[in-house]
Amino acid sequence: MKRNNTEQVGEVLRRLLRQEGLETPLNEYRLVDAWKDVVGEAIARYTTNIYIKNQVLFVHLSSSVLRQELMMSRQLLIRNLNSQVGAQVIVNIIFR
């Protein structure tokens, strides 16, 4: 018996997440989780709090020198973080 209406499991899960409104929170969680992979272990040690609100990533840092350095590479970080998740989750980063 051959079935013509087959779908890939990944596509069905994406559609279900989108319908239930869970796609955005899941992508936000994945982006926050990817912070350490994108910036590296050394910079991640100076990070005290990370969260997303209204497509803006807020990053609290314990080093003012590192904060200034990351501000200069903000656009590159946004691009790398979004590509790590595979969706445009953030449009800006605010370092505090």
RAKALIN-V611861 format. One record per residue. N is the residue number from 0. RES is the residue in one letter. PSI is psi in degrees with one decimal (* if undefined). Layout:
[[N	RES	PSI] [N	RES	PSI]]
This chain:
[[0	M	120.7] [1	K	133.9] [2	R	133.8] [3	N	-16.3] [4	N	42.2] [5	T	147.9] [6	E	154.8] [7	Q	144.1] [8	V	-41.1] [9	G	-40.4] [10	E	-37.8] [11	V	-42.1] [12	L	-41.9] [13	R	-43.4] [14	R	-40.7] [15	L	-45.1] [16	L	-41.2] [17	R	-42.4] [18	Q	-36.5] [19	E	-1.5] [20	G	26.4] [21	L	-4.0] [22	E	-46.3] [23	T	-49.4] [24	P	-35.2] [25	L	-43.7] [26	N	-37.6] [27	E	-42.9] [28	Y	-43.5] [29	R	-37.2] [30	L	-45.3] [31	V	-39.2] [32	D	-29.8] [33	A	-8.8] [34	W	-47.8] [35	K	-36.6] [36	D	-36.7] [37	V	-46.0] [38	V	-20.0] [39	G	162.5] [40	E	-39.0] [41	A	-45.8] [42	I	-36.5] [43	A	-27.2] [44	R	-26.7] [45	Y	-1.5] [46	T	126.6] [47	T	-29.2] [48	N	134.4] [49	I	130.8] [50	Y	162.8] [51	I	134.2] [52	K	122.4] [53	N	48.5] [54	Q	22.8] [55	V	127.4] [56	L	122.8] [57	F	125.0] [58	V	119.3] [59	H	126.7] [60	L	147.2] [61	S	-0.3] [62	S	120.4] [63	S	-31.5] [64	V	-45.0] [65	L	-36.7] [66	R	-45.8] [67	Q	-40.4] [68	E	-43.8] [69	L	-30.7] [70	M	-35.1] [71	M	-23.7] [72	S	28.8] [73	R	-47.2] [74	Q	-38.5] [75	L	-40.9] [76	L	-42.6] [77	I	-46.2] [78	R	-46.4] [79	N	-40.0] [80	L	-45.2] [81	N	-39.8] [82	S	-30.3] [83	Q	-36.9] [84	V	-31.1] [85	G	16.9] [86	A	159.1] [87	Q	100.6] [88	V	-39.5] [89	I	153.4] [90	V	-11.6] [91	N	158.3] [92	I	132.8] [93	I	123.5] [94	F	130.8] [95	R	*]]
